[in-house]
Amino acid sequence: MIAGVVGDVKTSGLAAAAEPTIYFPYRQVGGLPEIGLVMRSPLEAGVIANELRKVVAALDRNQPVATIQ
């Protein structure tokens, strides 16, 4: 089943070339050791980082947010 189609994604930073990417439903692959999130905002990175940590903690306090770039 195809749920949607997206363009190539810059997974290695904004300066790197975009790469073809395939997404799988989380439950279909049996869980993952980590999950990446890419977002764009007009707000400063520090503000977004703090808000992201709050949202993750509200969903599950045991989920770490290890690295924010």
FENNOR-V986566 format. One record per run of one state. SS is the DSSP state (hx for helix, st for strand, lp for the rest). FROM is the first residue (numbers start at 1). TO is the last residue. If there is no record, write none. Layout:
SS,FROM,TO + SS,FROM,TO
//
This chain:
lp,1,8 + st,9,9 + lp,10,18 + st,19,19 + lp,20,25 + hx,26,29 + lp,30,44 + hx,45,59 + lp,60,69
//
